[in-house]
Amino acid sequence: MNPSVICNKILNSKLTFPSGINLRTKEFVTALLQKQPSKRLGSGQLGTKELCNHSYFRELDFDILERKKYSAPWKPEIKNELDTSNFDDYPFDKSVPLFKGKQDAFKDFGPLL
């Protein structure tokens, strides 16, 4: 799509959300996507603290997060360091050319196909 068309749609279209998005999320995203940059959440004098103080993050303690003290809600089972079983299979894109430069950095990677 033409960049001018995209810019025009951003500036002139109304922000809409799919059904099922809760009000708190809508308010947060709407505050981030204000068309006037000076009104966007996080662009004021408090900077990123505005985001941290938003009700969207009311259950999150940023001090605990920064110290990495939260436990992950789910830890995938990993068989070994090369285990990719937690990722979906996808077809190899042959339209992307393989790197033909110096290969030394990749000597321990093993075969791709």
N, C-alpha and C positions, 0 to 999 in steps of 0.2 A: 504494500500500500504506500502511496505517496506520503512522504513526511509532512508535507503541508496539510494534507487531509487529516492525518493523525493529530497534528497540533490543533487544527481547527475543531476537531471533535472533542479534544481534551478541554479546550477553552469554552466551548459552547454547548456541550451535552450535559445532561443531568446525571449525576452519579446514581447508579442503581445497583441493587444487591439481589442475588438469588434468594428465593424463599429459604427459610431455615437458618439464616444468619442472625445471631442474637443481637439485641440492641447495643450492648456494650461493645461488641466487635464493630458494628456499623459506625458507632460514634468515634471509635479509635481510628478506623480506616478513613473516615470522612475528615477527621482532624489532620491526618497525614497528607491527604490529597487535596487540601485547600488550593484553589486555583491561584490565589494571590500568595506568593511565597512568604511574605512577611506575616501572614496569618497561619501558616502551617505549624502544626505541633512540632516542637523541637527547634523552631527557628527564632525563638525569643531569647531574651537575655539569659535564661536558665539553660538554654541549649538542650542537651539530651536528658537533663533532669526533668524537663517537662514530660518527656515520654515515660520516664520511670515513675513519675508521680501520677500518671493517668490512671483512672479507675480500672482500665483494662488489666493492669498488673497488680491489682490490690492484694492478691494472694501470694505474690512473689516477693521474697525478701532479697534484694539485690546484694546485700552483704554476704548472705549465705551462698548465693549464686557465684559471686566473685571468688569466694574461698573454695568453690567446687565441693560444697558439702551436701548438696542435694543428691539423692539417690535417683538413678535413672528409673523411670517407670517400667521399662522393659529392656532386658539385655538379651540380644540375639545369641543363640547357640552357635559357636564357631568351632569347626573341627580342627582347623589349622590356619596359618597366616595367609594362605592362598584360597581359603574357602569362600566361594561366591554364591553359595546356596541361598542366601538371603536376598539376592537380587534377581529380578525377572530376566528371563532370556530375551534377547532381541537379535534381529538379524544383523549380520556384519554389513556395514555400509561400504560397498566396494567403490562408490563414487568418490570417496575421500582417498586421495593418493597416500600411499605409505611413505614415511619419511625416508629419504634416500641419502641423507647427509651422513656424517661420521657416526658410526654405530657403537663405538667403544662404551659409551655410557649405558647401553642397553644389553651388554653381553650376558648378564645374569637374569634377564627377563624370561627367557625360554621362548618357545614358538607361540605365535599369535593365533595361528589357524590349525 
